[in-house]
Amino acid sequence: MAAEKEATSPYPLVPANGYIRSDQESAVTADPAELKTKRRMRCLFYVTVFAVFQVIVITVFALTVMKIKSPKFRVRSASFSDFEVGNGTSPSFNLDMDVKFRVKNTNFGHFNYEDGIVEFKYRGTRIGQVNVYEARARARSTRKVADSLKLTSNGLSANSQSQLASDISSGIIPITSASKLDGKIHLMKVIKKKKSARMNCTMEIVLATQSVQNIVCK
């Protein structure tokens, strides 16, 4: 009778020691290989995430800090301290020009450049030049340079003189400026790479206002 009551009892039998293992503990005890596999998968996941993060950091570093570009050399502005221009009958000019340049360095290392010369031309003929002396453009900054020079039409050919007469009559004298500053980009005190800052600008001398306008640099 006692055996029948025990078999039909609605409550599960309690072990002699009174401790019941949970399903999780039973699974761990029953399958240690599965637990080891889960740990390995977790470690593999962390390693993969770390590797992807490292690749992203290295890629961003290579595309920003380590990417070296050529600095830019431009004419910022210009004005005249002396302004003498002839007319359509007697075309000529003698101008004292104060000009401001800029050397823009977008790299994460400074740019040491050597001496250079900026030539100003009227329709292909040189009408003046100015020296730019060696200096340093700091990392991610713009170095400003100012100087003065004389622009004169004394060396123009007969054909250029004829064109100048037409330009004076129109009220605008077109001129260009060109230069090249050779130097090196110094990055992290280890990397040194040769780069050149080039200038190729066009501008207009407006006779009515005795000013330089429409400065366009490439």
Secondary structure, DSSP 8 states (H G I E B T S, - for coil): -HHHHHHT-SS----TT-----HHHHHHHH-HHHHHHHHHHHHHHHHHHHHHHHHHHHHHHHHTTS-----EEEEEEEEEEEEEE--SSS--EEEEEEEEEEEEE-SSSEEEE--EEEEEEETTEEEEEEEE--EEE-TTEEEEEEEEEEEE-TT--HHHHHHHHHHHHHTEEEEEEEEEEEEEEEETTTEEEEEEEEEEEEEEEETTTTEEEEEEE-
